[in-house]
Amino acid sequence: MRWLVNGETGAGSVLSVAIIAAVLCLASLLLPLQFALARKQQAAGAADAAALAAADARSGAVSGVPCVVAAQVAVANGARLDACELDGLVATVQVSTSVLGFGVVAAATAGPPS
């Protein structure tokens, strides 16, 4: 039995190997981006929680120094508090973390409704 029909010599196999290689290369390039985006969302959540904690401490709803409380909440959420500013009962914080050697920064503001 003859396997070659009309002179075909396996071009489809080479094409499928090339397509699989291209998909694997694309996936390996997009995977670090996915990690960075997930870590950015985690940093944003840590910033929100830290800002709320600082605003609550400033208003007296919880005890403690507002920026110290914000730093504790940021660390508990996997981030580091970089900046904490208070303006009346409004707290603005900036937190940072890293993913794959790159820094990720997020900021949030919390306070009473205007």
N, CA, C and O atoms as a DFTB+ gen file, in Angstrom:
456 C
 N C O
     1  1       0.842      -1.174       0.000
     2  2       0.000       0.000       0.000
     3  2       0.888       1.238       0.000
     4  3       1.884       1.303       0.720
     5  1       0.528       2.174      -0.781
     6  2       1.329       3.376      -0.921
     7  2       0.689       4.505      -0.112
     8  3      -0.500       4.786      -0.261
     9  1       1.501       5.161       0.762
    10  2       0.999       6.206       1.649
    11  2       1.035       7.589       1.001
    12  3       0.233       8.445       1.373
    13  1       1.893       7.829       0.090
    14  2       2.004       9.126      -0.551
    15  2       1.034       9.207      -1.717
    16  3       1.014       8.349      -2.599
    17  1       0.241      10.247      -1.697
    18  2      -0.737      10.442      -2.757
    19  2      -0.390      11.740      -3.475
    20  3      -0.286      12.791      -2.843
    21  1      -0.215      11.674      -4.765
    22  2       0.067      12.852      -5.591
    23  2       1.288      13.632      -5.108
    24  3       1.288      14.861      -5.181
    25  1       2.295      12.976      -4.634
    26  2       3.540      13.629      -4.265
    27  2       3.514      14.374      -2.943
    28  3       4.437      15.144      -2.677
    29  1       2.507      14.188      -2.101
    30  2       2.486      14.851      -0.797
    31  2       3.528      14.196       0.096
    32  3       3.609      12.971       0.189
    33  1       4.327      15.040       0.754
    34  2       5.430      14.500       1.550
    35  2       5.404      14.980       2.994
    36  3       6.467      15.120       3.598
    37  1       4.261      15.233       3.559
    38  2       4.171      15.599       4.972
    39  2       4.127      17.088       5.242
    40  3       4.479      17.509       6.344
    41  1       3.717      17.890       4.303
    42  2       3.653      19.336       4.514
    43  2       2.630      19.699       5.599
    44  3       2.811      20.680       6.320
    45  1       1.570      18.918       5.711
    46  2       0.560      19.172       6.754
    47  2       1.124      18.958       8.143
    48  3       0.774      19.689       9.069
    49  1       1.978      17.983       8.304
    50  2       2.610      17.734       9.606
    51  2       3.518      18.893       9.992
    52  3       3.523      19.319      11.147
    53  1       4.277      19.399       9.049
    54  2       5.162      20.532       9.318
    55  2       4.337      21.762       9.679
    56  3       4.699      22.511      10.586
    57  1       3.244      21.968       8.979
    58  2       2.374      23.112       9.269
    59  2       1.764      22.995      10.664
    60  3       1.712      23.984      11.395
    61  1       1.307      21.819      11.040
    62  2       0.705      21.670      12.367
    63  2       1.747      21.834      13.466
    64  3       1.431      22.392      14.516
    65  1       2.963      21.374      13.267
    66  2       4.022      21.595      14.249
    67  2       4.328      23.093      14.349
    68  3       4.548      23.591      15.453
    69  1       4.346      23.806      13.257
    70  2       4.592      25.252      13.274
    71  2       3.472      25.991      13.995
    72  3       3.740      26.930      14.744
    73  1       2.228      25.589      13.785
    74  2       1.095      26.234      14.463
    75  2       1.167      25.982      15.966
    76  3       0.939      26.900      16.754
    77  1       1.478      24.760      16.371
    78  2       1.597      24.444      17.795
    79  2       2.727      25.250      18.421
    80  3       2.576      25.755      19.533
    81  1       3.851      25.381      17.732
    82  2       4.980      26.166      18.242
    83  2       4.592      27.635      18.387
    84  3       4.964      28.281      19.367
    85  1       3.853      28.162      17.423
    86  2       3.428      29.567      17.494
    87  2       2.478      29.791      18.665
    88  3       2.580      30.805      19.356
    89  1       1.566      28.868      18.892
    90  2       0.627      28.991      20.014
    91  2       1.381      28.927      21.342
    92  3       1.074      29.689      22.259
    93  1       2.355      28.037      21.459
    94  2       3.133      27.941      22.687
    95  2       3.960      29.200      22.931
    96  3       4.076      29.651      24.070
    97  1       4.529      29.766      21.882
    98  2       5.285      31.017      22.028
    99  2       4.380      32.162      22.464
   100  3       4.753      32.953      23.330
   101  1       3.213      32.253      21.879
   102  2       2.264      33.298      22.255
   103  2       1.819      33.133      23.697
   104  3       1.722      34.115      24.432
   105  1       1.547      31.906      24.107
   106  2       1.143      31.656      25.490
   107  2       2.253      32.016      26.461
   108  3       1.981      32.566      27.529
   109  1       3.500      31.715      26.113
   110  2       4.610      32.037      27.010
   111  2       4.835      33.544      27.104
   112  3       5.374      34.020      28.103
   113  1       4.439      34.294      26.098
   114  2       4.547      35.752      26.165
   115  2       3.391      36.374      26.942
   116  3       3.576      37.391      27.610
   117  1       2.213      35.783      26.864
   118  2       1.041      36.349      27.522
   119  2       0.932      35.961      28.991
   120  3       0.261      36.657      29.753
   121  1       1.565      34.883      29.406
   122  2       1.465      34.438      30.790
   123  2       2.021      35.466      31.778
   124  3       1.358      35.731      32.781
   125  1       3.197      36.059      31.556
   126  2       3.657      37.102      32.482
   127  2       2.729      38.319      32.519
   128  3       2.567      38.942      33.569
   129  1       2.130      38.653      31.400
   130  2       1.185      39.767      31.373
   131  2      -0.027      39.456      32.247
   132  3      -0.525      40.333      32.953
   133  1      -0.495      38.231      32.203
   134  2      -1.625      37.828      33.041
   135  2      -1.256      37.932      34.518
   136  3      -2.061      38.392      35.328
   137  1      -0.038      37.506      34.873
   138  2       0.410      37.633      36.258
   139  2       0.444      39.098      36.685
   140  3       0.028      39.430      37.795
   141  1       0.933      39.967      35.820
   142  2       1.028      41.395      36.151
   143  2      -0.359      42.011      36.334
   144  3      -0.568      42.804      37.252
   145  1      -1.296      41.654      35.477
   146  2      -2.649      42.204      35.604
   147  2      -3.334      41.715      36.876
   148  3      -4.041      42.479      37.533
   149  1      -3.131      40.462      37.223
   150  2      -3.717      39.926      38.456
   151  2      -3.103      40.610      39.678
   152  3      -3.808      40.928      40.635
   153  1      -1.797      40.832      39.644
   154  2      -1.126      41.485      40.765
   155  2      -1.548      42.950      40.874
   156  3      -1.628      43.489      41.978
   157  1      -1.817      43.599      39.742
   158  2      -2.297      44.985      39.752
   159  2      -3.654      45.068      40.454
   160  3      -3.900      45.996      41.224
   161  1      -4.525      44.109      40.193
   162  2      -5.825      44.092      40.862
   163  2      -5.667      43.831      42.354
   164  3      -6.396      44.401      43.166
   165  1      -4.730      42.983      42.714
   166  2      -4.474      42.721      44.127
   167  2      -3.961      43.990      44.806
   168  3      -4.368      44.298      45.927
   169  1      -3.080      44.721      44.146
   170  2      -2.571      45.975      44.703
   171  2      -3.681      47.008      44.834
   172  3      -3.718      47.756      45.810
   173  1      -4.580      47.058      43.868
   174  2      -5.703      48.001      43.944
   175  2      -6.607      47.665      45.128
   176  3      -7.082      48.564      45.823
   177  1      -6.842      46.388      45.356
   178  2      -7.640      45.983      46.514
   179  2      -6.950      46.325      47.820
   180  3      -7.602      46.752      48.772
   181  1      -5.641      46.143      47.875
   182  2      -4.889      46.491      49.075
   183  2      -4.931      47.998      49.319
   184  3      -5.039      48.436      50.464
   185  1      -4.847      48.789      48.255
   186  2      -4.921      50.246      48.399
   187  2      -6.298      50.673      48.891
   188  3      -6.404      51.533      49.765
   189  1      -7.343      50.085      48.341
   190  2      -8.706      50.409      48.792
   191  2      -8.881      50.089      50.274
   192  3      -9.404      50.901      51.037
   193  1      -8.438      48.898      50.672
   194  2      -8.590      48.495      52.068
   195  2      -7.767      49.390      52.993
   196  3      -8.237      49.761      54.068
   197  1      -6.554      49.738      52.593
   198  2      -5.711      50.599      53.418
   199  2      -6.298      51.997      53.543
   200  3      -6.264      52.590      54.621
   201  1      -6.837      52.530      52.448
   202  2      -7.451      53.860      52.506
   203  2      -8.681      53.862      53.411
   204  3      -8.885      54.800      54.182
   205  1      -9.488      52.827      53.319
   206  2     -10.661      52.727      54.195
   207  2     -10.241      52.607      55.650
   208  3     -10.855      53.218      56.525
   209  1      -9.201      51.828      55.919
   210  2      -8.727      51.677      57.296
   211  2      -8.205      52.997      57.839
   212  3      -8.487      53.347      58.985
   213  1      -7.449      53.735      57.035
   214  2      -6.930      55.028      57.478
   215  2      -8.065      56.016      57.726
   216  3      -8.039      56.756      58.709
   217  1      -9.054      56.033      56.846
   218  2     -10.195      56.947      57.028
   219  2     -10.991      56.565      58.270
   220  3     -11.453      57.439      59.004
   221  1     -11.155      55.269      58.510
   222  2     -11.868      54.838      59.716
   223  2     -11.102      55.226      60.975
   224  3     -11.707      55.664      61.954
   225  1      -9.789      55.073      60.965
   226  2      -8.977      55.455      62.124
   227  2      -9.012      56.965      62.336
   228  3      -9.037      57.437      63.473
   229  1      -9.014      57.711      61.256
   230  2      -9.053      59.178      61.354
   231  2     -10.386      59.655      61.939
   232  3     -10.427      60.604      62.721
   233  1     -11.472      58.983      61.548
   234  2     -12.786      59.394      62.051
   235  2     -13.063      58.884      63.454
   236  3     -14.014      59.328      64.098
   237  1     -12.241      57.950      63.941
   238  2     -12.440      57.405      65.283
   239  2     -13.256      56.132      65.299
   240  3     -13.545      55.612      66.376
   241  1     -13.634      55.614      64.158
   242  2     -14.409      54.374      64.096
   243  2     -13.586      53.187      64.564
   244  3     -14.134      52.235      65.121
   245  1     -12.272      53.229      64.345
   246  2     -11.351      52.227      64.874
   247  2     -10.213      52.962      65.568
   248  3      -9.918      54.113      65.245
   249  1      -9.581      52.294      66.518
   250  2      -8.505      52.960      67.255
   251  2      -7.184      52.806      66.518
   252  3      -6.983      51.859      65.758
   253  1      -6.297      53.747      66.756
   254  2      -4.972      53.679      66.163
   255  2      -4.646      54.920      65.355
   256  3      -5.505      55.753      65.065
   257  1      -3.366      55.012      65.000
   258  2      -2.886      56.101      64.155
   259  2      -3.241      55.738      62.713
   260  3      -2.926      54.633      62.270
   261  1      -3.888      56.637      61.973
   262  2      -4.404      56.281      60.645
   263  2      -3.382      55.668      59.690
   264  3      -3.667      54.646      59.066
   265  1      -2.212      56.264      59.564
   266  2      -1.234      55.740      58.599
   267  2      -0.611      54.432      59.069
   268  3      -0.221      53.608      58.242
   269  1      -0.510      54.226      60.374
   270  2      -0.002      52.957      60.899
   271  2      -1.011      51.850      60.633
   272  3      -0.644      50.745      60.234
   273  1      -2.278      52.153      60.856
   274  2      -3.335      51.177      60.577
   275  2      -3.365      50.853      59.084
   276  3      -3.531      49.694      58.703
   277  1      -3.207      51.871      58.243
   278  2      -3.191      51.653      56.792
   279  2      -2.017      50.769      56.387
   280  3      -2.163      49.905      55.522
   281  1      -0.857      50.974      57.004
   282  2       0.315      50.150      56.689
   283  2       0.083      48.700      57.084
   284  3       0.469      47.790      56.351
   285  1      -0.544      48.476      58.237
   286  2      -0.828      47.110      58.681
   287  2      -1.796      46.415      57.726
   288  3      -1.619      45.241      57.399
   289  1      -2.808      47.138      57.285
   290  2      -3.786      46.556      56.359
   291  2      -3.141      46.283      55.003
   292  3      -3.426      45.260      54.379
   293  1      -2.286      47.174      54.547
   294  2      -1.599      46.967      53.260
   295  2      -0.718      45.720      53.317
   296  3      -0.719      44.919      52.382
   297  1       0.030      45.553      54.402
   298  2       0.890      44.377      54.544
   299  2       0.045      43.109      54.612
   300  3       0.412      42.088      54.031
   301  1      -1.075      43.166      55.312
   302  2      -1.961      41.999      55.405
   303  2      -2.528      41.607      54.044
   304  3      -2.914      40.456      53.838
   305  1      -2.578      42.561      53.116
   306  2      -3.084      42.295      51.770
   307  2      -1.967      42.087      50.755
   308  3      -2.229      42.095      49.552
   309  1      -0.738      41.903      51.202
   310  2       0.362      41.580      50.303
   311  2       0.986      42.762      49.600
   312  3       1.549      42.610      48.515
   313  1       0.898      43.955      50.204
   314  2       1.478      45.150      49.583
   315  2       2.265      45.928      50.634
   316  3       2.285      45.560      51.808
   317  1       2.906      46.997      50.201
   318  2       3.669      47.864      51.095
   319  2       3.127      49.285      50.955
   320  3       2.923      49.768      49.842
   321  1       2.895      49.949      52.081
   322  2       2.399      51.323      52.053
   323  2       3.540      52.260      51.700
   324  3       4.551      52.298      52.401
   325  1       3.391      53.014      50.626
   326  2       4.420      53.964      50.183
   327  2       4.107      55.388      50.617
   328  3       5.014      56.144      50.964
   329  1       2.830      55.757      50.599
   330  2       2.456      57.123      50.955
   331  2       1.098      57.112      51.636
   332  3       0.228      56.302      51.313
   333  1       0.934      58.018      52.577
   334  2      -0.340      58.157      53.290
   335  2      -0.540      59.634      53.588
   336  3       0.247      60.242      54.313
   337  1      -1.587      60.201      53.028
   338  2      -1.882      61.621      53.233
   339  2      -3.280      61.756      53.812
   340  3      -4.218      61.088      53.377
   341  1      -3.400      62.618      54.786
   342  2      -4.687      62.860      55.438
   343  2      -5.093      64.305      55.219
   344  3      -4.289      65.220      55.394
   345  1      -6.339      64.502      54.836
   346  2      -6.896      65.838      54.641
   347  2      -8.258      65.835      55.316
   348  3      -9.261      65.452      54.713
   349  1      -8.284      66.264      56.564
   350  2      -9.524      66.164      57.330
   351  2      -9.820      64.693      57.586
   352  3      -8.990      63.976      58.144
   353  1     -10.994      64.249      57.182
   354  2     -11.369      62.842      57.344
   355  2     -11.093      62.014      56.095
   356  3     -11.429      60.830      56.048
   357  1     -10.487      62.624      55.091
   358  2     -10.196      61.931      53.830
   359  2      -8.754      61.419      53.862
   360  3      -7.820      62.154      54.181
   361  1      -8.604      60.144      53.523
   362  2      -7.280      59.520      53.499
   363  2      -6.952      59.085      52.080
   364  3      -7.776      58.475      51.399
   365  1      -5.739      59.404      51.644
   366  2      -5.247      58.971      50.334
   367  2      -3.979      58.170      50.571
   368  3      -3.048      58.638      51.226
   369  1      -3.953      56.953      50.030
   370  2      -2.790      56.084      50.221
   371  2      -2.276      55.602      48.877
   372  3      -2.999      55.565      47.882
   373  1      -1.003      55.233      48.881
   374  2      -0.379      54.610      47.714
   375  2       0.363      53.379      48.209
   376  3       1.151      53.455      49.152
   377  1       0.107      52.242      47.566
   378  2       0.766      50.996      47.936
   379  2       1.523      50.453      46.731
   380  3       1.245      50.811      45.587
   381  1       2.484      49.582      47.014
   382  2       3.232      48.968      45.925
   383  2       3.509      47.511      46.250
   384  3       3.513      47.099      47.410
   385  1       3.735      46.756      45.213
   386  2       4.112      45.352      45.302
   387  2       4.925      45.044      44.057
   388  3       5.140      45.928      43.227
   389  1       5.375      43.823      43.914
   390  2       6.156      43.495      42.720
   391  2       5.709      42.149      42.170
   392  3       5.216      41.283      42.892
   393  1       5.898      42.011      40.880
   394  2       5.608      40.753      40.201
   395  2       6.689      40.547      39.140
   396  3       6.920      41.415      38.299
   397  1       7.337      39.407      39.191
   398  2       8.385      39.052      38.238
   399  2       9.464      40.135      38.134
   400  3      10.012      40.372      37.057
   401  1       9.761      40.788      39.259
   402  2      10.798      41.803      39.285
   403  2      10.349      43.200      38.890
   404  3      11.156      44.129      38.913
   405  1       9.102      43.372      38.535
   406  2       8.587      44.686      38.154
   407  2       7.694      45.224      39.255
   408  3       6.940      44.472      39.873
   409  1       7.776      46.529      39.502
   410  2       6.956      47.158      40.516
   411  2       5.546      47.443      40.012
   412  3       5.340      47.832      38.862
   413  1       4.588      47.238      40.903
   414  2       3.184      47.526      40.610
   415  2       2.701      48.492      41.686
   416  3       2.859      48.217      42.876
   417  1       2.119      49.609      41.290
   418  2       1.703      50.657      42.210
   419  2       0.207      50.905      42.038
   420  3      -0.322      50.878      40.927
   421  1      -0.467      51.149      43.179
   422  2      -1.889      51.481      43.146
   423  2      -2.159      52.533      44.217
   424  3      -1.480      52.574      45.243
   425  1      -3.145      53.374      43.974
   426  2      -3.515      54.416      44.936
   427  2      -5.017      54.405      45.130
   428  3      -5.769      53.977      44.255
   429  1      -5.442      54.883      46.289
   430  2      -6.879      54.934      46.594
   431  2      -7.134      56.070      47.569
   432  3      -6.254      56.468      48.332
   433  1      -8.345      56.577      47.530
   434  2      -8.794      57.627      48.437
   435  2     -10.088      57.188      49.080
   436  3     -10.959      56.619      48.422
   437  1     -10.213      57.455      50.380
   438  2     -11.439      57.088      51.097
   439  2     -11.761      58.189      52.104
   440  3     -10.870      58.869      52.612
   441  1     -13.024      58.342      52.373
   442  2     -13.474      59.332      53.359
   443  2     -14.978      59.356      53.384
   444  3     -15.634      58.554      52.719
   445  1     -15.527      60.276      54.153
   446  2     -16.985      60.360      54.229
   447  2     -17.579      60.841      52.901
   448  3     -16.900      61.509      52.121
   449  1     -18.819      60.509      52.652
   450  2     -19.440      60.972      51.393
   451  2     -19.556      62.488      51.403
   452  3     -19.767      63.100      52.450
   453  1     -19.419      63.076      50.247
   454  2     -19.475      64.548      50.159
   455  2     -20.891      65.032      50.044
   456  3     -21.126      66.237      49.960
